[in-house]
Amino acid sequence: MARMRDIHELNMDQVSWWPPAIGWWLLAAAVLGLLVLLWWGFRNLRAYPPGTWHRDARNQLLALKKLSRQLTPEQSLRELSELLRRIAVTRLGREQAAGLTGEDWLAWLQQQDPASFAWQEKATVLITVPYAPPGYASVSQEQVIKLINAALNWARYDRKARS
């Protein structure tokens, strides 16, 4: 005990403030992570406010994307076709979207899509498979997922609200 120096005798110039202890680094990382999470949540909440068709459409498309692994590609395409029509009617009204069929429907989708997805070339299965007998068309699961992703991008934009 006699060899121990009193704390008052320490020179504060000898104690370095840099680099901080590991606890400060962990605290800084936690605060930064929390800020990123809050920013992401706020951005998501602004893009898809609760109770709007944007959020409902997005949630239904995401649910279909998860469920499509359990369904056959034909069943997934039937669901996607119906969901796209419901979104179109909600988005732009029955007068503009309800009467479209076949190639006109795909051309309309392509015209309305700000992401410029090639609906007329890549989505012809949407107008053939839902009405074909089971096992008639060969559609891959990857093709269905690509169409669902394109539908998610298409549903994200609201042309009426932006124009």
C-alpha beads as a LAMMPS data file, in Angstrom:
LAMMPS data file: protein, C-alpha beads

163 atoms
162 bonds

1 atom types
1 bond types

-500.0 500.0 xlo xhi
-500.0 500.0 ylo yhi
-500.0 500.0 zlo zhi

Masses

1 110.0

Atoms # bond

1 1 1 0.000 0.000 0.000
2 1 1 2.811 2.326 0.724
3 1 1 4.056 2.122 -2.866
4 1 1 0.701 3.112 -4.359
5 1 1 0.434 6.688 -5.492
6 1 1 -2.508 8.841 -4.633
7 1 1 -4.913 9.595 -7.510
8 1 1 -4.375 13.311 -7.017
9 1 1 -0.744 12.941 -7.917
10 1 1 -1.563 11.682 -11.437
11 1 1 -0.922 14.104 -14.233
12 1 1 -4.026 14.354 -16.440
13 1 1 -1.810 14.998 -19.454
14 1 1 -0.697 11.375 -19.209
15 1 1 -4.277 10.083 -19.663
16 1 1 -5.175 9.964 -23.352
17 1 1 -8.707 10.542 -24.599
18 1 1 -7.970 8.901 -27.925
19 1 1 -8.584 6.135 -28.839
20 1 1 -11.787 5.695 -26.870
21 1 1 -12.505 2.513 -24.986
22 1 1 -14.424 -0.310 -26.704
23 1 1 -17.610 0.650 -24.884
24 1 1 -17.694 4.039 -26.591
25 1 1 -17.238 2.402 -30.007
26 1 1 -20.108 0.011 -29.272
27 1 1 -22.307 2.874 -28.112
28 1 1 -21.514 4.872 -31.271
29 1 1 -22.312 1.842 -33.456
30 1 1 -25.601 1.268 -31.606
31 1 1 -26.627 4.926 -31.992
32 1 1 -25.700 4.889 -35.688
33 1 1 -27.669 1.654 -36.196
34 1 1 -30.674 3.153 -34.433
35 1 1 -30.521 6.272 -36.614
36 1 1 -30.367 4.171 -39.789
37 1 1 -33.303 2.062 -38.584
38 1 1 -35.357 5.163 -37.773
39 1 1 -34.542 6.705 -41.162
40 1 1 -35.539 3.507 -42.979
41 1 1 -38.762 3.191 -40.976
42 1 1 -39.719 6.819 -41.551
43 1 1 -39.012 6.531 -45.277
44 1 1 -41.062 3.332 -45.488
45 1 1 -43.917 4.892 -43.523
46 1 1 -43.976 7.932 -45.829
47 1 1 -43.921 5.772 -48.950
48 1 1 -46.588 3.360 -47.693
49 1 1 -48.812 5.062 -45.093
50 1 1 -50.980 2.681 -43.049
51 1 1 -54.479 2.180 -44.410
52 1 1 -53.672 3.181 -47.992
53 1 1 -53.955 1.037 -51.081
54 1 1 -50.184 1.382 -51.569
55 1 1 -49.488 -0.512 -48.359
56 1 1 -52.245 -3.070 -48.986
57 1 1 -51.012 -3.721 -52.535
58 1 1 -47.409 -4.026 -51.400
59 1 1 -48.323 -6.374 -48.554
60 1 1 -50.453 -8.572 -50.819
61 1 1 -47.720 -8.738 -53.465
62 1 1 -45.095 -9.597 -50.844
63 1 1 -47.402 -12.272 -49.407
64 1 1 -47.892 -13.699 -52.900
65 1 1 -44.126 -13.709 -53.400
66 1 1 -43.682 -15.791 -50.238
67 1 1 -46.644 -18.022 -51.033
68 1 1 -45.504 -18.594 -54.619
69 1 1 -42.882 -21.054 -53.361
70 1 1 -45.723 -23.308 -52.180
71 1 1 -48.067 -22.757 -55.131
72 1 1 -47.606 -23.973 -58.656
73 1 1 -46.461 -21.277 -61.105
74 1 1 -49.896 -21.412 -62.750
75 1 1 -51.655 -20.714 -59.439
76 1 1 -49.238 -17.879 -58.670
77 1 1 -49.888 -16.311 -62.078
78 1 1 -53.656 -16.500 -61.559
79 1 1 -53.296 -14.723 -58.224
80 1 1 -50.901 -12.142 -59.677
81 1 1 -53.173 -11.423 -62.635
82 1 1 -56.152 -10.841 -60.350
83 1 1 -54.112 -8.721 -57.957
84 1 1 -52.711 -6.549 -60.766
85 1 1 -56.229 -5.868 -62.031
86 1 1 -57.459 -4.929 -58.557
87 1 1 -54.493 -2.585 -58.098
88 1 1 -55.087 -1.008 -61.519
89 1 1 -58.773 -0.390 -60.793
90 1 1 -57.958 1.073 -57.376
91 1 1 -55.122 3.147 -58.759
92 1 1 -56.686 4.687 -61.856
93 1 1 -60.374 3.882 -61.691
94 1 1 -62.701 1.344 -63.223
95 1 1 -63.198 3.375 -66.404
96 1 1 -59.533 3.226 -67.421
97 1 1 -58.494 -0.239 -66.296
98 1 1 -61.436 -2.634 -65.988
99 1 1 -62.209 -3.145 -69.669
100 1 1 -58.676 -3.945 -70.803
101 1 1 -57.967 -7.513 -71.920
102 1 1 -55.270 -9.450 -73.717
103 1 1 -52.499 -7.536 -75.429
104 1 1 -54.253 -4.236 -74.683
105 1 1 -53.932 -4.995 -70.963
106 1 1 -50.189 -5.669 -71.281
107 1 1 -49.679 -2.562 -73.436
108 1 1 -51.531 -0.497 -70.831
109 1 1 -49.366 -1.964 -68.039
110 1 1 -46.225 -1.131 -69.987
111 1 1 -47.446 2.404 -70.663
112 1 1 -48.281 2.985 -66.977
113 1 1 -45.006 1.533 -65.646
114 1 1 -42.428 4.236 -64.854
115 1 1 -39.765 1.521 -64.460
116 1 1 -40.323 0.544 -68.131
117 1 1 -40.621 -3.189 -67.516
118 1 1 -41.251 -5.041 -70.786
119 1 1 -44.748 -6.257 -69.906
120 1 1 -45.672 -7.039 -73.518
121 1 1 -42.662 -9.311 -74.026
122 1 1 -42.172 -10.876 -70.585
123 1 1 -45.709 -11.037 -69.192
124 1 1 -47.701 -12.743 -71.930
125 1 1 -48.123 -15.627 -69.483
126 1 1 -50.412 -13.341 -67.455
127 1 1 -53.003 -13.421 -70.226
128 1 1 -52.589 -17.049 -71.299
129 1 1 -51.853 -19.164 -68.216
130 1 1 -54.764 -18.105 -65.945
131 1 1 -57.252 -19.357 -68.546
132 1 1 -55.337 -22.416 -69.749
133 1 1 -55.931 -25.963 -68.492
134 1 1 -53.576 -27.165 -65.723
135 1 1 -50.164 -28.187 -67.020
136 1 1 -50.734 -26.495 -70.386
137 1 1 -48.042 -23.827 -70.151
138 1 1 -44.512 -24.287 -68.916
139 1 1 -43.703 -21.389 -66.620
140 1 1 -40.720 -21.323 -64.295
141 1 1 -40.832 -20.180 -60.694
142 1 1 -38.107 -17.624 -61.509
143 1 1 -40.304 -16.069 -64.195
144 1 1 -43.154 -15.743 -61.696
145 1 1 -40.841 -14.076 -59.141
146 1 1 -39.604 -11.617 -61.799
147 1 1 -43.196 -10.694 -62.628
148 1 1 -44.060 -10.221 -58.954
149 1 1 -41.003 -7.971 -58.522
150 1 1 -42.047 -5.959 -61.579
151 1 1 -45.555 -5.669 -60.112
152 1 1 -44.070 -4.423 -56.828
153 1 1 -42.158 -1.728 -58.714
154 1 1 -45.226 -0.826 -60.766
155 1 1 -47.488 -0.578 -57.712
156 1 1 -44.988 1.655 -55.930
157 1 1 -45.736 4.621 -58.183
158 1 1 -49.033 6.461 -58.152
159 1 1 -49.400 8.309 -61.439
160 1 1 -52.587 10.087 -60.369
161 1 1 -50.932 11.554 -57.287
162 1 1 -47.779 12.616 -59.134
163 1 1 -49.317 14.161 -62.254

Bonds

1 1 1 2
2 1 2 3
3 1 3 4
4 1 4 5
5 1 5 6
6 1 6 7
7 1 7 8
8 1 8 9
9 1 9 10
10 1 10 11
11 1 11 12
12 1 12 13
13 1 13 14
14 1 14 15
15 1 15 16
16 1 16 17
17 1 17 18
18 1 18 19
19 1 19 20
20 1 20 21
21 1 21 22
22 1 22 23
23 1 23 24
24 1 24 25
25 1 25 26
26 1 26 27
27 1 27 28
28 1 28 29
29 1 29 30
30 1 30 31
31 1 31 32
32 1 32 33
33 1 33 34
34 1 34 35
35 1 35 36
36 1 36 37
37 1 37 38
38 1 38 39
39 1 39 40
40 1 40 41
41 1 41 42
42 1 42 43
43 1 43 44
44 1 44 45
45 1 45 46
46 1 46 47
47 1 47 48
48 1 48 49
49 1 49 50
50 1 50 51
51 1 51 52
52 1 52 53
53 1 53 54
54 1 54 55
55 1 55 56
56 1 56 57
57 1 57 58
58 1 58 59
59 1 59 60
60 1 60 61
61 1 61 62
62 1 62 63
63 1 63 64
64 1 64 65
65 1 65 66
66 1 66 67
67 1 67 68
68 1 68 69
69 1 69 70
70 1 70 71
71 1 71 72
72 1 72 73
73 1 73 74
74 1 74 75
75 1 75 76
76 1 76 77
77 1 77 78
78 1 78 79
79 1 79 80
80 1 80 81
81 1 81 82
82 1 82 83
83 1 83 84
84 1 84 85
85 1 85 86
86 1 86 87
87 1 87 88
88 1 88 89
89 1 89 90
90 1 90 91
91 1 91 92
92 1 92 93
93 1 93 94
94 1 94 95
95 1 95 96
96 1 96 97
97 1 97 98
98 1 98 99
99 1 99 100
100 1 100 101
101 1 101 102
102 1 102 103
103 1 103 104
104 1 104 105
105 1 105 106
106 1 106 107
107 1 107 108
108 1 108 109
109 1 109 110
110 1 110 111
111 1 111 112
112 1 112 113
113 1 113 114
114 1 114 115
115 1 115 116
116 1 116 117
117 1 117 118
118 1 118 119
119 1 119 120
120 1 120 121
121 1 121 122
122 1 122 123
123 1 123 124
124 1 124 125
125 1 125 126
126 1 126 127
127 1 127 128
128 1 128 129
129 1 129 130
130 1 130 131
131 1 131 132
132 1 132 133
133 1 133 134
134 1 134 135
135 1 135 136
136 1 136 137
137 1 137 138
138 1 138 139
139 1 139 140
140 1 140 141
141 1 141 142
142 1 142 143
143 1 143 144
144 1 144 145
145 1 145 146
146 1 146 147
147 1 147 148
148 1 148 149
149 1 149 150
150 1 150 151
151 1 151 152
152 1 152 153
153 1 153 154
154 1 154 155
155 1 155 156
156 1 156 157
157 1 157 158
158 1 158 159
159 1 159 160
160 1 160 161
161 1 161 162
162 1 162 163
